[in-house]
Amino acid sequence: MNKKQKKVFVRIIITAVLMIVFSQLPIEGWLRLALFLIPYLVIGYDILKKAFKGILNRQVFDENFLMAVATIGAIVLGSYTEGVAVMLFYQIGELFQSYAVGKSRRNISELMDIRPDYANIERDGKLEKVDPDEVEIGTIIVVQPGEKVPIDGIVAEGSTTLNTSALTGESLPREVTVGDEVVSGCINMTGVLKIETTKEFGESTVSKILDLVENSSSKKSKSENFISKFARYYTPAVCYGALALAVLPPVVRMLILGLTPEWGDWIYRALTFLVISCPCALVISIPLSFFAGIGGASREGVLVKGSNYLETLAQTKYVVFDKTGTMTQGVFEVSGVHHNKMEEEKLLEYAALAESASSHPISKSLQRAYGKAIDRSRVTDVEEISGNGVTAKVDGVPVAAGNAKLMERLGIDYQECHHVGTIVHMAVNGEYAGHILISDILKPNAKAAIQSLKHAGITKTVMLTGDAKNVAEQVAKELDISEVYSELLPADKVTKVEELLQQKGEKEKLAFVGDGINDAPVLSRADIGIAMGALGSDAAIEAADVVLMDDDPLKIAKAIKISRKCLRIVYENIYFAIGIKVLCLILGALGIANMWLAIFADVGVMVLAVLNAIRALFVKKL
């Protein structure tokens, strides 16, 4: 509990004790009233104060006004215990609500903890702590073990392991060394880093993420807007209803039926009606449910920009994917060596050395697969044949590495490859030595992500890509994606998404998942855009409605499940609160419900709804 909550808790204990003691005293009249006013003012002075301020500001109809009128009315009618009890239990409900909101905010504050307090700049051989806002682009900053990276940049010196869990929700550390990009918000775990900043603090990843989460509550869902409008009309309606209940029946009894008016009985019913009618459970629990849902998602590395997007995500039935960088790693890797006449490692060595003079991605992938330092002195007579490949001598041995055209040019018989990807045919000493398959490999969880989406009730999965048809169809087949469209330009992707939007049902939503950079037009055209955040890339955060901070496609299904759980809780609270209210209002108007049932209908329902809302914070593992 915080300091404010502790004070309320103490007031609740004092009030409860005084109420029990005074209820047992055999006293009546003005003395009894004076005694009960003590616990009433102890527990209710802040509610009375807010109600008075509301009247002065011409914002009369709120829960404070309802509580003040109902409890003062009960005391005037001589129901002292009930008047104090209504205020007491209302404050207990408020305490529960305050604790629940605090719990939700603490979970989001764990994410907020990525905000750096300072940046280290080396001056005259000493480290000086400065405000990150004061650091300019191109400045060399020093990050020591245990410190947060304050600003985005490139490692100029040193190597280390970074803890990215605050950004991604995953505990797997990330290795970085000279030349690697690092983003703010990560924690340096081992070595000392010198980083050349590439952005100002206000434009860094950490600032953008914090701004995203802090402003997420400003984008309200339809459910939240419904509750706001509902409360605006509902509260004055029940106030006038209570007034009518207090006045009309006695007048009818007296003037038309000739009976005694029984003012006390009908005013008591009206006051009970007011207590029951307080819409606290709806007004508090619905926004809290969405707030908790956004907090629970952020802990899992899924950043949702507002509760309106959480609601849209829950209604998603179509998921459309980009291929490169979304379902595949976007990096060429050696994925196989086939028909080789020598050891695989030796063939890769020849290929890597022969291609060592090239900076082409294919050459880089061969060098990565070889995995050892390249000794350029072993390579002579390098000749690059445009559109074919390269020939060279490695340790004096003639080597050719290239496509089928190169083999035909050299008059060497070669084996066709039936796999999809880039094929590097190899000839050593004038004889065919096999071929190396290089392809854009699938992300580790890509296949599991599609299965999870289907289990989550997604009716159609589609892949859009600018890649060649055979490559696209191969990837779609491996992943079990329903439809695939290939060789598309960015504008074609938008057109295709618009066609899919026409096909889906009115209440069904379409989500597009892309890398947030070249897919920005499609991300904004879909019902909801989900970006692979690449540890918080600017374009991803700005273009999408939902950002997956660790690029894991498995998080798409998790995000949808979180949103559906949150929305289910919202509707549970709406139906439960309104259902109980209507029932108790009818019983109150008929005189069956007394003030104690009114207390349950107001405070009890609010407490139960708030406790239910907290469930949105907790996310089951997939």
C-alpha positions in Angstrom: 0.0 0.0 0.0 1.1 3.5 -0.7 0.8 6.4 1.9 -2.6 7.5 0.7 -4.0 4.0 0.8 -2.7 3.4 4.3 -4.5 6.5 5.5 -7.8 5.3 4.0 -7.2 1.9 5.6 -6.7 3.5 9.0 -9.9 5.6 8.5 -11.8 2.4 7.6 -10.6 0.6 10.8 -11.5 3.6 13.0 -14.9 4.0 11.5 -15.7 0.3 11.7 -14.7 0.2 15.4 -16.7 3.4 16.3 -19.8 2.2 14.4 -19.8 -1.2 16.2 -19.3 0.5 19.6 -21.9 3.2 19.1 -24.4 0.7 17.8 -24.3 -1.1 21.2 -24.8 2.0 23.3 -28.4 2.4 24.8 -28.7 6.1 23.8 -31.2 7.9 21.6 -32.0 11.4 20.2 -29.5 14.1 19.5 -26.7 12.4 21.4 -26.9 9.3 19.2 -26.9 11.5 16.1 -23.8 13.4 17.4 -21.9 10.2 18.1 -22.6 8.7 14.7 -21.6 11.9 12.9 -18.1 11.3 14.2 -17.4 8.0 12.2 -19.5 9.4 9.3 -17.2 12.4 9.0 -14.1 10.4 9.6 -14.9 8.0 6.7 -16.8 10.4 4.4 -15.4 13.9 4.7 -13.5 13.6 1.4 -16.6 12.3 -0.5 -18.6 15.2 0.9 -15.9 17.6 -0.1 -15.8 16.3 -3.7 -19.6 16.4 -4.0 -19.6 20.0 -2.8 -16.9 20.9 -5.3 -18.9 19.2 -8.1 -22.0 21.3 -7.2 -19.9 24.5 -7.3 -18.4 23.5 -10.7 -21.8 22.6 -12.1 -20.8 18.9 -12.5 -23.4 17.6 -10.1 -24.2 14.1 -11.2 -21.3 11.8 -10.2 -20.8 9.0 -7.7 -19.7 11.4 -5.0 -23.0 13.3 -5.3 -25.0 10.1 -5.1 -23.2 8.9 -2.0 -23.5 12.2 -0.3 -27.3 12.5 -0.9 -28.0 8.9 0.0 -26.0 8.8 3.2 -27.1 12.3 4.5 -30.7 11.3 3.7 -30.4 8.0 5.6 -29.0 9.9 8.6 -31.9 12.5 8.4 -34.3 9.6 8.5 -32.6 8.2 11.6 -30.9 5.2 9.9 -27.5 6.3 11.4 -25.9 2.8 11.2 -26.9 2.3 7.6 -25.8 5.9 6.6 -22.3 5.3 8.0 -22.1 1.8 6.6 -22.9 2.9 3.1 -20.0 5.4 3.2 -17.7 2.8 4.9 -18.3 0.1 2.3 -18.0 2.7 -0.5 -14.5 3.6 0.8 -13.6 -0.1 1.1 -14.5 -0.4 -2.6 -12.5 2.6 -3.5 -9.5 1.2 -1.7 -9.8 -2.1 -3.7 -10.0 0.0 -6.9 -7.0 2.1 -5.9 -5.0 -1.0 -5.2 -6.0 -2.6 -8.5 -5.0 0.4 -10.5 -1.7 0.7 -8.5 -1.0 -3.0 -9.3 -1.6 -2.4 -13.0 0.5 0.7 -13.0 3.4 -1.1 -11.2 3.4 -3.7 -13.9 3.7 -0.9 -16.5 6.3 0.9 -14.4 8.5 -2.2 -14.8 8.6 -1.2 -18.4 9.0 2.4 -17.5 12.2 1.4 -15.5 14.0 1.4 -18.9 14.2 5.2 -18.7 17.9 6.1 -18.2 18.8 8.6 -15.5 22.1 9.7 -17.0 24.7 9.2 -19.7 28.5 8.9 -19.1 30.8 11.2 -21.2 34.6 10.9 -20.8 36.2 14.3 -20.2 39.9 14.8 -19.2 40.2 11.1 -18.5 37.3 11.1 -16.1 33.7 9.9 -16.6 31.1 12.7 -16.1 27.4 12.0 -15.7 25.2 14.2 -17.8 21.5 14.4 -18.6 20.7 12.3 -21.6 18.8 15.2 -23.2 22.1 17.2 -23.3 24.0 14.6 -25.4 24.3 15.5 -29.1 24.4 13.1 -32.1 27.9 11.8 -32.7 29.0 12.0 -29.1 30.9 9.1 -27.6 29.3 7.8 -24.4 30.5 5.2 -22.0 28.2 2.4 -20.7 29.6 0.4 -17.8 28.4 -3.1 -16.6 25.1 -2.8 -14.8 24.1 0.5 -16.5 21.3 1.2 -19.0 22.2 2.2 -22.5 20.8 5.8 -22.5 20.8 6.6 -26.2 20.7 4.7 -29.5 24.1 4.4 -31.2 26.8 2.2 -32.7 29.5 0.4 -30.7 32.8 2.2 -31.3 34.8 0.2 -28.8 34.3 -2.9 -26.6 32.0 -5.9 -26.6 29.4 -7.1 -24.1 26.2 -9.0 -23.5 23.0 -6.9 -23.3 19.9 -7.7 -21.3 17.0 -6.8 -23.6 14.2 -8.2 -21.4 12.7 -4.8 -20.6 12.2 -4.2 -24.3 11.4 -7.7 -25.6 9.9 -9.6 -22.6 12.5 -12.3 -23.3 15.4 -13.1 -21.0 17.8 -14.3 -23.8 20.8 -11.9 -23.8 22.2 -10.3 -26.9 25.9 -10.2 -27.8 27.3 -7.0 -29.3 30.7 -5.9 -30.5 32.3 -3.1 -32.5 30.1 -1.9 -35.4 26.8 -3.3 -34.0 23.8 -1.1 -33.4 22.5 -0.8 -29.8 19.3 0.7 -28.7 18.5 2.6 -25.5 16.8 0.8 -22.6 19.0 -2.4 -22.7 21.2 -3.1 -19.7 24.9 -3.7 -20.2 25.8 -6.9 -18.4 29.5 -7.6 -18.8 32.0 -5.4 -20.7 32.6 -1.7 -20.9 31.1 -0.1 -24.1 31.9 3.1 -25.9 29.0 4.0 -28.1 28.8 6.7 -30.8 25.3 8.1 -30.5 23.2 8.2 -33.7 20.1 10.0 -32.3 19.2 12.5 -29.7 17.6 11.2 -26.5 14.1 12.4 -27.5 14.3 10.4 -30.7 15.8 7.3 -29.2 14.0 4.0 -28.8 13.5 4.3 -25.1 11.8 7.7 -25.4 9.5 6.5 -28.2 8.5 3.4 -26.3 7.8 5.3 -23.1 5.7 7.8 -25.0 3.8 5.0 -26.7 2.9 3.3 -23.4 2.2 6.5 -21.5 -0.2 7.7 -24.1 -1.9 4.4 -24.8 -4.8 5.2 -22.5 -5.7 8.3 -24.5 -6.9 6.1 -27.4 -10.2 4.7 -26.1 -12.0 1.7 -27.3 -15.7 1.6 -28.3 -16.5 -0.1 -25.0 -14.8 2.7 -23.0 -16.6 5.4 -25.0 -19.9 3.6 -24.5 -19.4 3.6 -20.7 -18.5 7.3 -20.7 -21.7 8.2 -22.6 -23.7 5.7 -20.5 -22.6 7.3 -17.3 -23.2 10.9 -18.6 -26.9 10.1 -19.3 -27.5 7.4 -16.7 -26.5 9.4 -13.5 -28.9 12.3 -14.0 -31.6 9.9 -15.1 -31.4 7.9 -11.9 -31.2 11.1 -9.8 -34.5 12.3 -11.3 -35.9 8.8 -11.0 -35.1 8.7 -7.3 -36.7 12.1 -6.8 -39.8 10.9 -8.6 -39.8 7.8 -6.4 -39.6 9.9 -3.3 -42.4 12.4 -4.3 -44.9 10.8 -6.7 -46.1 7.7 -4.8 -46.8 9.7 -1.5 -48.6 12.4 -3.5 -50.7 9.8 -5.4 -51.5 8.0 -2.1 -52.5 11.3 -0.4 -54.4 13.2 -3.2 -55.9 10.3 -5.3 -56.2 7.3 -3.0 -56.9 9.2 0.2 -54.3 7.2 2.1 -51.5 8.4 4.4 -48.5 9.5 2.2 -45.8 7.6 4.2 -43.1 10.1 3.2 -40.4 8.4 5.3 -40.9 5.0 3.7 -40.7 6.4 0.1 -37.8 8.7 0.8 -35.9 5.7 2.3 -36.7 3.7 -0.9 -35.5 6.7 -3.0 -32.2 6.9 -1.1 -31.8 3.1 -1.4 -32.4 3.5 -5.1 -29.7 6.2 -5.3 -27.1 4.0 -3.6 -27.9 1.0 -5.8 -27.8 3.2 -9.0 -24.2 4.4 -8.5 -22.4 3.4 -11.7 -18.9 3.0 -10.1 -18.4 -0.7 -11.1 -18.8 0.2 -14.8 -17.0 3.6 -14.8 -14.0 2.1 -12.9 -13.7 -1.5 -14.0 -13.9 -1.1 -17.8 -11.0 1.4 -18.3 -9.1 -0.6 -15.7 -9.6 -3.9 -17.6 -8.1 -2.3 -20.8 -5.3 -0.7 -18.8 -4.5 -4.0 -17.2 -4.6 -5.7 -20.6 -2.2 -3.2 -22.1 0.1 -3.7 -19.0 0.0 -7.5 -19.3 0.8 -7.3 -23.0 3.7 -4.9 -22.4 5.3 -7.3 -19.9 5.3 -9.9 -22.7 7.0 -7.6 -25.2 3.8 -6.7 -27.0 3.2 -2.9 -27.1 -0.4 -1.9 -27.9 -0.9 1.8 -28.6 -4.4 2.1 -27.2 -7.4 0.2 -25.9 -9.1 0.8 -29.3 -6.4 -1.3 -30.9 -6.7 -4.0 -28.2 -10.5 -4.2 -29.0 -9.8 -4.4 -32.8 -7.1 -7.1 -32.3 -9.6 -9.2 -30.4 -11.9 -9.2 -33.4 -9.2 -10.2 -35.9 -10.0 -13.2 -38.2 -7.7 -12.5 -41.2 -3.9 -12.2 -40.6 -1.8 -11.1 -43.6 2.0 -11.4 -43.5 4.9 -9.9 -45.2 7.6 -12.5 -45.9 11.1 -11.1 -45.6 12.0 -10.0 -42.1 8.6 -11.1 -40.8 8.3 -14.9 -41.3 11.9 -15.3 -42.5 15.1 -13.8 -41.0 15.8 -11.6 -44.0 19.4 -12.8 -44.0 20.9 -15.1 -46.6 22.4 -18.2 -45.0 23.8 -21.5 -46.3 21.0 -24.0 -45.8 22.5 -27.0 -47.6 25.4 -28.6 -49.5 24.4 -31.1 -52.1 26.1 -33.5 -54.6 29.5 -32.7 -53.0 32.5 -34.8 -54.1 34.6 -33.7 -51.1 34.0 -32.9 -47.4 31.3 -30.2 -46.9 33.7 -28.1 -44.8 36.4 -28.2 -47.5 34.0 -27.2 -50.2 32.7 -24.3 -48.1 36.4 -23.3 -47.5 37.1 -23.1 -51.2 33.8 -21.2 -51.8 34.5 -18.7 -49.0 38.1 -18.0 -50.1 37.1 -17.7 -53.8 34.4 -15.2 -52.9 36.4 -13.3 -50.3 37.0 -10.3 -52.4 33.3 -9.6 -52.9 31.0 -7.7 -50.6 27.9 -9.3 -52.1 25.4 -10.8 -49.5 25.9 -14.2 -51.1 29.7 -13.9 -50.5 29.1 -12.8 -46.9 26.9 -15.8 -46.2 29.5 -18.2 -47.6 32.1 -16.6 -45.3 29.8 -16.9 -42.3 29.2 -20.6 -43.1 32.9 -21.2 -43.3 33.2 -19.6 -39.8 37.0 -19.1 -39.8 39.2 -16.1 -40.5 39.8 -15.5 -44.2 43.4 -15.5 -45.3 43.4 -13.4 -48.5 47.0 -14.3 -49.3 45.9 -17.9 -50.2 43.8 -16.5 -53.0 45.2 -15.4 -56.4 44.1 -14.8 -60.0 40.6 -13.7 -59.0 38.3 -13.0 -61.9 34.7 -11.9 -61.4 32.5 -12.7 -64.4 29.5 -10.4 -64.3 26.2 -12.3 -64.0 28.0 -15.6 -63.7 30.2 -15.8 -60.7 33.9 -15.8 -59.9 37.0 -17.9 -60.7 40.2 -17.9 -58.7 43.1 -20.0 -57.4 43.0 -21.1 -53.8 46.4 -22.4 -52.6 47.2 -22.8 -56.3 44.1 -24.9 -57.0 41.7 -23.6 -59.7 38.3 -22.9 -58.2 35.0 -21.7 -59.9 32.0 -20.5 -57.9 28.8 -19.3 -59.5 25.5 -20.1 -61.2 24.6 -22.6 -63.9 25.7 -20.1 -66.6 29.3 -20.2 -65.2 29.4 -23.9 -65.3 28.1 -23.9 -68.9 30.7 -21.2 -69.8 33.5 -23.4 -68.4 32.1 -26.5 -70.1 31.6 -28.4 -66.8 28.7 -30.8 -66.3 26.6 -29.8 -63.2 23.7 -31.2 -61.1 20.4 -29.3 -61.1 19.1 -28.3 -57.6 15.5 -29.0 -56.9 15.4 -26.8 -53.7 14.3 -23.2 -53.7 17.0 -20.6 -53.2 20.2 -19.2 -54.6 22.5 -22.0 -56.0 26.3 -21.6 -56.0 27.7 -24.4 -58.2 31.4 -25.3 -57.4 34.1 -26.6 -59.7 37.6 -27.5 -58.3 40.5 -28.4 -60.6 38.1 -28.3 -63.6 35.7 -30.9 -62.2 32.3 -30.4 -60.7 32.5 -30.5 -56.9 28.8 -30.0 -55.8 26.6 -27.0 -55.1 25.8 -24.9 -52.1 22.2 -23.8 -51.4 21.7 -20.3 -50.0 18.3 -19.2 -48.8 16.5 -16.8 -46.6 15.8 -19.1 -43.6 12.5 -19.2 -41.6 12.4 -17.7 -38.2 12.6 -20.3 -35.5 9.0 -19.9 -34.3 7.4 -19.1 -37.7 5.7 -22.4 -38.2 4.5 -22.6 -34.6 3.1 -19.0 -35.0 0.8 -20.1 -37.9 -0.4 -23.1 -35.9 -1.1 -21.0 -32.8 -3.1 -18.5 -34.9 -5.2 -21.3 -36.3 -5.8 -22.6 -32.8 -6.8 -19.1 -31.8 -9.6 -19.1 -34.4 -8.0 -17.2 -37.3 -9.9 -18.2 -40.4 -7.4 -17.1 -43.1 -3.7 -16.6 -43.2 -2.2 -14.8 -46.3 1.4 -14.0 -47.3 2.2 -11.0 -49.5 5.8 -10.7 -50.9 7.9 -9.1 -53.6 9.9 -12.3 -53.8 9.9 -14.8 -56.8 6.8 -17.0 -57.1 8.7 -20.3 -56.5 10.4 -19.0 -53.3 7.1 -17.5 -52.0 5.2 -20.7 -52.6 7.9 -22.8 -51.0 7.8 -20.7 -47.8 4.0 -20.7 -47.7 3.9 -24.5 -48.1 6.5 -24.9 -45.3 4.5 -22.7 -43.0 1.0 -24.0 -44.0 -0.2 -20.5 -45.0 -3.6 -20.5 -46.7 -2.9 -18.1 -49.6 0.2 -16.5 -51.1 0.7 -13.7 -53.5 4.2 -13.0 -54.9 6.3 -10.6 -57.0 4.3 -7.6 -55.5 5.4 -4.0 -55.3 4.5 -2.0 -52.2 1.5 -0.5 -54.0 0.4 -4.0 -55.1 0.4 -5.1 -51.5 -2.0 -2.2 -50.6 -4.3 -3.2 -53.5 -4.3 -6.9 -52.4 -5.1 -5.9 -48.7 -8.0 -3.8 -50.0 -9.3 -6.8 -51.9 -9.1 -8.9 -48.8 -10.9 -6.2 -46.7 -13.8 -6.5 -49.2 -13.9 -10.3 -48.7 -14.1 -10.4 -44.9 -17.3 -10.1 -42.8 -18.4 -6.8 -41.4 -17.4 -7.6 -37.8 -14.2 -9.4 -38.8 -11.0 -7.5 -38.7 -7.8 -7.9 -40.8 -4.4 -7.6 -39.3 -1.2 -7.0 -41.4 2.1 -8.0 -40.0 5.2 -6.4 -41.5 8.6 -5.1 -40.6 7.3 -1.5 -40.2 9.8 0.0 -42.7 8.9 -0.8 -46.3 5.4 -2.0 -45.3 4.2 1.3 -43.8 1.5 1.9 -46.4 0.0 -1.6 -45.8 0.3 -1.3 -42.0 -1.8 1.8 -42.1 -4.4 0.4 -44.6 -5.2 -2.7 -42.6 -7.7 -2.7 -39.8 -4.8 -3.1 -37.4 -1.0 -3.0 -38.2 1.4 -5.2 -36.3 5.1 -4.5 -36.7 8.1 -6.6 -36.0 9.8 -4.1 -33.8 13.5 -5.1 -34.3 14.2 -4.0 -30.8 12.2 -0.9 -31.3 13.0 0.4 -34.8 11.6 3.9 -35.3 9.6 3.0 -38.4 7.9 0.0 -36.7 6.8 2.1 -33.7 5.5 4.9 -35.8 3.7 2.9 -38.5 2.0 0.2 -36.6 -0.8 0.0 -34.0 0.9 -3.0 -32.2 4.6 -3.6 -31.9 6.3 -6.9 -31.2 9.5 -5.9 -29.6 11.5 -9.1 -30.2 10.5 -9.9 -33.8 9.0 -13.2 -32.7 6.0 -14.1 -34.9 4.7 -16.4 -32.1 3.8 -13.2 -30.2 1.1 -12.4 -32.8 -1.1 -15.2 -31.4 -0.2 -14.2 -27.9 -1.2 -10.6 -28.6 -4.6 -11.8 -30.0 -5.2 -14.1 -27.0 -4.4 -11.2 -24.6 -6.8 -8.9 -26.4 -9.6 -11.5 -26.4 -9.1 -12.2 -22.7 -9.2 -8.5 -21.9 -12.4 -8.0 -24.0 -14.0 -11.0 -22.5 -13.4 -9.5 -19.0 -14.8 -6.2 -20.1 -18.1 -7.7 -21.3 -18.3 -9.9 -18.2 -18.1 -6.7 -16.1 -20.6 -4.9 -18.2 -23.2 -7.7 -18.1 -22.6 -8.5 -14.5 -22.7 -4.8 -13.3 -25.8 -3.8 -15.3 -27.6 -7.1 -14.6 -27.2 -6.7 -10.8 -28.0 -3.0 -10.9 -31.3 -3.5 -12.8 -32.4 -6.3 -10.4 -31.5 -4.3 -7.3 -33.1 -1.1 -8.6 -36.4 -3.0 -9.2 -36.2 -4.5 -5.7 -35.3 -1.1 -4.2 -38.2 0.7 -5.9 -40.6 -2.0 -4.7 -39.3 -1.6 -1.1 -37.9 -5.2 -1.0 -34.3 -4.1 -1.0 -33.0 -2.2 2.0 -29.9 -0.1 2.4 -27.7 -3.1 3.1 -28.6 -4.7 -0.2 -27.9 -1.3 -1.8 -24.4 -1.4 -0.3 -23.8 -4.8 -1.9 -25.2 -3.7 -5.2 -22.9 -0.7 -5.3 -19.7 -1.5 -3.5 -19.9 -5.3 -3.8 -20.4 -5.2 -7.5 -17.6 -2.7 -7.9 -15.1 -4.8 -5.8 -16.0 -8.0 -7.8 -15.7 -6.2 -11.1 -12.3 -4.6 -10.2 -10.9 -8.0 -9.0 -12.1 -9.5 -12.3 -10.4 -6.7 -14.2 -7.1 -7.4 -12.6 -7.1 -10.8 -14.3 -6.2 -9.1 -17.6 -2.7 -8.5 -16.2 -1.9 -12.1 -16.1 -0.9 -13.9 -19.3 -0.7 -17.6 -19.7 2.3 -19.0 -21.6 1.6 -20.3 -25.0 
